[in-house]
Amino acid sequence: MRALILAAGIGSRLGEAAGGAPKTLMRIGDTPILGRILHDLVAADIHDVVIATGYQQEHIHAYIEHEPAFKLLRIQYVHNPLFAETNYIYSMWLARKELEGADILSFHGDMVYDPALLTRLLGLEGSAVFVQRHGSVPEKDFKARVHGGRITEIGVHVFGENARACMPVYKLLSQDFAVWMEHIDRYVQSGETRRYAEDAFNDAAGQIDLSPLYYQDELCMEVDTAEDLQRAVDLLQL
C-alpha cells in the first residue's frame, strides 16, 4: 500500500494562525498535522508515501528531514507549481505515475482524526472513506450519499436523502483508484483543474465499489480555519 498526502494548498482561511507556512504544518499541541499523519503511517507499517506539495514546499521538506522517526519512510515529493490556480485534482494527476498499480491510502493534508479510525479503515477488505453515521450535514464541507451500503456521490453540494458528512480519508484498491484516475485525467486534459477530484469520482461511481467507514463520536475533522484549529486542540485536550 502507498499513502498519498495532498499538501499543496495555501490555507488562506487560516489567516494569521498559519504564520505563512503550509496549513499541514499547523501544530496541534507539539505536533504538526502532517506529523500526526506520518506517525500514524509509521505505526501502521506503511512506508511508501507520496506527498503532493505546492505552497512553501521547502518548509515541508525541512520538517520531515529533521524528524528522526520519519527516516523509516520512503517519501517521494510531487510538486504542483500551479498550486495557486488549481485544485488538488491537479496534484493527484501529477502524482499518477508514483501511485500507479498500488492500493492507495489518501489524506487531505489538513485531516485530524482518531488513529483508531485509520486502523479500522486499513482492516477493511475493499475501498472505503470516512463517513459520519448520524448528525446534521455541514453546509460547505464534503458530504457522501450512501445507498445500499455503497457511496454513490461525494461533494460539497450533496444534500437531501441519504446524505451524510464525509471526511476525505480514503482507502482505495488499486483497480478502484485506477478508474478514478482515468476520470481525473479527462478533467485535467480538458483544462478543468479547479474542480474537486470528487467530481471525477462521481462520474466513475458506478464503476467503483466505495463503502462508508462510519465514525460518530471519534475525532474526525478537517482544519480549514483558526476556529477549526482551536476546536481540534480542545477536543484532544492539548
Secondary structure, DSSP 8 states (H G I E B T S, - for coil): -EEEEEE----GGGGGGGTTS-GGG-EETTEEHHHHHHHHHHHTT--EEEEEE-TTHHHHHHHHHT-GGGGGSEEEEEE-TTTTTS-HHHHHHHTHHHHTTS-EEEEETTEEE-HHHHHHHHH-SSEEEEEESSS---SSS-EEEEETTEEEEEETT--STTEEEEEEEEEE-HHHHHHHHHHHHHHHHTT-TTS-HHHHHHHHGGG--EEEEEESSS-EEE--SHHHHHHHHHHTT-
